[in-house]
């Protein structure tokens, strides 16, 4: 399905969009998506990671209560940490073979 828009309508739409952007100059378009964890939270997560790299749901819930994070945040922190550890391990292995 095609929509027919006249040149006049197109210019009017463009002007409205430009006016809308000018109204929001200096404002963030998207809210901040994440919040950095505190030093204490990171230390606790790293300590637990040394003991167990794959915490189950109950462990994530308990750890989340202890550090003040949602279990889903704990899950993703561990997932990212495992990926980072793997990349570093592989980079080190490649560097040693050269």
C-alpha beads as a LAMMPS data file, in Angstrom:
LAMMPS data file: protein, C-alpha beads

98 atoms
97 bonds

1 atom types
1 bond types

-500.0 500.0 xlo xhi
-500.0 500.0 ylo yhi
-500.0 500.0 zlo zhi

Masses

1 110.0

Atoms # bond

1 1 1 0.000 0.000 0.000
2 1 1 1.396 3.378 -0.962
3 1 1 0.548 6.707 0.578
4 1 1 0.401 9.793 -1.527
5 1 1 1.929 12.844 0.097
6 1 1 2.114 16.157 -1.661
7 1 1 5.286 18.250 -1.625
8 1 1 3.517 20.771 0.587
9 1 1 2.568 18.057 3.097
10 1 1 6.082 16.664 3.014
11 1 1 7.589 20.087 3.807
12 1 1 5.063 20.549 6.602
13 1 1 5.952 17.170 8.133
14 1 1 9.680 17.965 7.905
15 1 1 9.113 21.327 9.607
16 1 1 7.146 19.665 12.434
17 1 1 9.915 17.132 12.953
18 1 1 12.564 19.875 13.044
19 1 1 10.483 21.902 15.520
20 1 1 10.083 18.828 17.681
21 1 1 13.858 18.241 17.734
22 1 1 14.506 21.878 18.660
23 1 1 12.158 21.584 21.643
24 1 1 14.256 18.730 23.037
25 1 1 17.739 20.155 22.498
26 1 1 19.932 19.135 25.407
27 1 1 17.524 16.450 26.571
28 1 1 18.451 12.808 26.409
29 1 1 16.268 10.966 23.937
30 1 1 16.600 7.643 25.757
31 1 1 16.771 7.075 29.463
32 1 1 19.991 5.600 30.735
33 1 1 19.861 1.864 30.172
34 1 1 22.184 0.643 32.877
35 1 1 23.772 1.592 36.113
36 1 1 27.345 0.797 37.004
37 1 1 27.749 -1.480 39.987
38 1 1 29.445 -0.242 43.125
39 1 1 32.961 -1.337 44.094
40 1 1 31.531 -3.441 46.939
41 1 1 29.087 -5.181 44.593
42 1 1 31.851 -5.947 42.078
43 1 1 34.133 -7.315 44.796
44 1 1 31.395 -9.610 46.080
45 1 1 30.517 -10.783 42.556
46 1 1 34.179 -11.450 41.712
47 1 1 34.634 -13.379 44.951
48 1 1 31.640 -15.551 44.196
49 1 1 32.809 -15.999 40.598
50 1 1 36.072 -17.524 41.884
51 1 1 34.019 -20.109 43.788
52 1 1 31.381 -20.784 41.147
53 1 1 31.208 -19.554 37.555
54 1 1 27.694 -20.925 36.973
55 1 1 25.416 -19.984 39.878
56 1 1 21.985 -21.577 39.846
57 1 1 18.799 -19.585 40.304
58 1 1 18.758 -19.908 44.099
59 1 1 22.355 -18.742 44.320
60 1 1 21.580 -15.767 42.054
61 1 1 18.609 -14.816 44.215
62 1 1 20.671 -15.057 47.411
63 1 1 23.605 -13.165 45.910
64 1 1 21.211 -10.534 44.569
65 1 1 19.805 -9.985 48.057
66 1 1 23.296 -9.675 49.504
67 1 1 24.542 -7.099 47.000
68 1 1 21.253 -5.328 46.280
69 1 1 20.825 -6.378 42.653
70 1 1 18.105 -8.144 40.723
71 1 1 18.787 -11.860 40.041
72 1 1 18.581 -11.088 36.322
73 1 1 21.383 -8.540 36.712
74 1 1 23.427 -11.205 38.509
75 1 1 22.737 -13.655 35.697
76 1 1 23.950 -11.245 33.029
77 1 1 26.965 -10.154 35.067
78 1 1 28.106 -13.786 35.289
79 1 1 27.367 -14.380 31.620
80 1 1 29.454 -11.352 30.627
81 1 1 32.211 -12.273 33.051
82 1 1 32.479 -15.801 31.620
83 1 1 32.665 -14.366 28.090
84 1 1 35.345 -11.866 29.145
85 1 1 37.338 -14.629 30.853
86 1 1 37.130 -16.813 27.747
87 1 1 38.268 -13.995 25.439
88 1 1 41.209 -13.195 27.694
89 1 1 42.176 -16.858 27.893
90 1 1 42.040 -17.253 24.107
91 1 1 43.955 -14.012 23.535
92 1 1 46.648 -15.153 25.941
93 1 1 46.862 -18.561 24.235
94 1 1 47.224 -16.955 20.804
95 1 1 49.834 -14.527 22.088
96 1 1 51.869 -17.367 23.602
97 1 1 51.877 -19.333 20.328
98 1 1 53.303 -16.415 18.360

Bonds

1 1 1 2
2 1 2 3
3 1 3 4
4 1 4 5
5 1 5 6
6 1 6 7
7 1 7 8
8 1 8 9
9 1 9 10
10 1 10 11
11 1 11 12
12 1 12 13
13 1 13 14
14 1 14 15
15 1 15 16
16 1 16 17
17 1 17 18
18 1 18 19
19 1 19 20
20 1 20 21
21 1 21 22
22 1 22 23
23 1 23 24
24 1 24 25
25 1 25 26
26 1 26 27
27 1 27 28
28 1 28 29
29 1 29 30
30 1 30 31
31 1 31 32
32 1 32 33
33 1 33 34
34 1 34 35
35 1 35 36
36 1 36 37
37 1 37 38
38 1 38 39
39 1 39 40
40 1 40 41
41 1 41 42
42 1 42 43
43 1 43 44
44 1 44 45
45 1 45 46
46 1 46 47
47 1 47 48
48 1 48 49
49 1 49 50
50 1 50 51
51 1 51 52
52 1 52 53
53 1 53 54
54 1 54 55
55 1 55 56
56 1 56 57
57 1 57 58
58 1 58 59
59 1 59 60
60 1 60 61
61 1 61 62
62 1 62 63
63 1 63 64
64 1 64 65
65 1 65 66
66 1 66 67
67 1 67 68
68 1 68 69
69 1 69 70
70 1 70 71
71 1 71 72
72 1 72 73
73 1 73 74
74 1 74 75
75 1 75 76
76 1 76 77
77 1 77 78
78 1 78 79
79 1 79 80
80 1 80 81
81 1 81 82
82 1 82 83
83 1 83 84
84 1 84 85
85 1 85 86
86 1 86 87
87 1 87 88
88 1 88 89
89 1 89 90
90 1 90 91
91 1 91 92
92 1 92 93
93 1 93 94
94 1 94 95
95 1 95 96
96 1 96 97
97 1 97 98
